[in-house]
Amino acid sequence: MSLKDKRTKNYFREVVQEGQALNKLIIHDDVPFFWDNWDIMHHAFETQVKELNQPEQHQLTQDDHMIVLKFSSTISEQSKISQEVVFYRDSAKIDFKTNIDWYERRKLLKAYFPLNIRTDFATWEISSGLTRRPIHANTSWDQARLEVCGHKFVDMSEAAFGVSILNDCKYGFSIRN
């Protein structure tokens, strides 16, 4: 998949890492050592149970202001997901409106956004302001931050370019490289 920012002056800036796709939905096993709630282990992201990138139904609509892609998939007999991806004509903003009817146990659903940003840090909004943390795992302290709490946004920026992911419902992010 390719997503290029045409607002850059001398070239079209590729936003997505080569060979990757934005909003890749993957279900991982979530079997913690101690507590089921809020205890995500390193090995959880090494397991991939299912990738939800082949929707069962899809629809494209457009008008003068936006293009909307609608997808829906069945995760299991009970769990279902539907999503609208909205591209606006006069804005760089892309909305990923996701609705999930979730009945899974010990499964973790993550939306991956592999960005083509050259930086060592990401910035999150937290309850008392902002925090900036490294996105590498060079030390044991960095490795322990595989999932960090965050509220309404996470930002990855370099000197002249950046991408922010805005969020209105979940309170955790994980960023590596």
C-alpha positions in Angstrom: 0.0 0.0 0.0 1.1 3.5 -0.6 0.0 6.8 0.9 1.8 9.9 -0.3 1.5 13.4 1.1 1.3 15.7 -1.9 1.6 18.9 0.2 5.4 18.6 0.4 7.0 21.1 -1.9 9.6 19.2 -3.9 8.5 15.6 -3.8 5.6 13.4 -2.7 6.4 12.1 0.8 5.7 8.4 1.3 3.9 8.0 4.7 3.9 4.1 4.9 6.9 1.9 5.3 7.8 0.1 2.1 5.9 -3.2 1.7 3.5 -2.4 4.6 -0.1 -1.2 5.0 -1.7 1.2 7.4 -4.4 0.0 9.7 -3.4 -3.6 9.6 -5.7 -5.3 12.1 -4.1 -8.4 13.8 -5.3 -10.6 16.6 -2.7 -11.9 19.0 -2.8 -14.4 21.8 -3.0 -12.6 25.1 -2.0 -15.0 27.8 -0.3 -13.1 30.7 1.8 -14.6 33.4 0.0 -13.0 36.3 -3.1 -10.9 35.6 -5.6 -10.9 32.8 -6.3 -7.2 32.9 -3.6 -4.7 31.8 -0.8 -7.2 31.8 0.4 -7.5 28.3 3.6 -9.7 27.9 6.4 -9.3 25.4 5.5 -12.7 23.8 1.9 -11.5 23.0 3.1 -9.6 19.9 5.1 -12.6 18.6 1.9 -14.6 18.2 -0.4 -13.9 15.3 -3.7 -15.7 15.4 -5.4 -13.9 12.6 -5.0 -11.0 10.3 -8.2 -9.2 9.4 -7.2 -7.5 6.2 -9.5 -9.5 3.9 -12.9 -8.1 4.5 -16.0 -10.2 3.8 -17.9 -7.2 2.6 -16.8 -3.8 1.2 -18.4 -0.7 -0.3 -17.0 2.5 -1.7 -19.0 5.8 -1.7 -17.9 9.3 -2.5 -19.2 12.8 -2.9 -17.7 16.2 -3.5 -16.0 16.3 0.0 -14.9 12.8 0.8 -14.4 9.2 -0.2 -15.6 6.5 2.2 -14.5 2.8 2.2 -16.7 0.5 4.3 -15.4 -2.9 5.4 -16.8 -5.6 7.6 -15.4 -8.9 8.8 -16.4 -11.8 11.1 -13.7 -12.5 13.7 -15.5 -15.6 15.2 -19.0 -16.9 15.6 -19.8 -14.0 18.0 -17.3 -11.3 17.3 -17.6 -8.9 14.4 -15.8 -5.8 13.1 -16.9 -3.0 10.8 -14.9 -0.1 9.7 -15.2 3.1 7.7 -12.0 4.7 6.3 -12.8 8.3 5.3 -10.5 10.4 3.0 -11.3 14.1 2.9 -10.8 16.2 -0.2 -9.4 19.3 1.6 -7.6 17.8 4.5 -4.7 15.5 5.3 -6.8 13.8 8.0 -7.9 10.2 7.4 -10.6 8.8 9.8 -10.6 5.1 10.7 -14.1 4.7 12.3 -14.0 1.2 13.9 -16.9 -0.6 15.6 -16.1 -4.0 17.2 -18.6 -6.4 18.8 -16.0 -8.4 20.8 -16.6 -11.6 22.7 -13.1 -13.1 22.5 -11.2 -14.3 25.5 -7.4 -14.0 25.9 -7.1 -12.3 22.5 -5.6 -8.9 21.8 -6.6 -6.9 18.7 -4.1 -4.3 17.5 -4.3 -1.8 14.6 -0.8 -1.4 13.1 0.3 1.8 11.4 3.9 1.3 10.1 4.9 4.9 9.4 7.9 6.0 7.3 9.1 8.5 9.9 12.8 8.8 10.9 12.8 9.5 14.6 14.0 8.0 17.9 11.0 9.3 20.0 7.2 9.4 20.1 5.1 11.8 22.1 1.9 10.7 23.9 -0.8 12.6 25.6 -1.3 11.4 29.2 -3.6 12.5 32.0 -1.2 15.2 33.3 0.2 16.5 30.0 2.6 14.9 27.5 5.3 12.3 27.7 8.1 11.6 25.2 9.7 8.2 25.1 12.1 6.3 22.8 10.7 3.9 20.3 13.6 1.5 20.4 14.2 -1.3 22.9 17.9 -0.8 23.7 17.6 -1.2 27.5 15.5 -3.3 29.8 13.6 -0.1 30.7 12.8 0.5 27.1 11.8 -3.1 26.6 9.4 -2.9 29.5 7.6 0.0 27.7 6.2 -2.2 25.0 2.7 -0.8 25.7 2.3 2.6 27.3 -0.8 4.4 28.4 -1.8 7.4 26.4 -5.1 9.2 25.9 -6.1 11.2 22.9 -3.1 11.1 20.6 0.4 9.8 19.8 2.7 11.7 17.5 5.8 10.7 15.6 7.6 13.6 14.0 11.0 14.4 12.4 12.3 17.8 11.6 9.9 18.7 8.7 7.3 16.0 8.7 5.2 14.1 11.1 2.1 11.9 11.6 -0.3 11.9 14.6 -2.8 9.3 15.4 -5.9 10.7 17.2 -7.9 8.4 19.4 -11.3 8.7 21.1 -11.7 5.4 22.9 -8.6 3.3 23.8 -5.9 4.2 26.2 -2.7 2.4 25.1 -0.1 2.6 22.4 2.9 0.5 21.5 5.5 1.8 19.1 8.7 0.0 18.1 11.1 1.3 15.4 
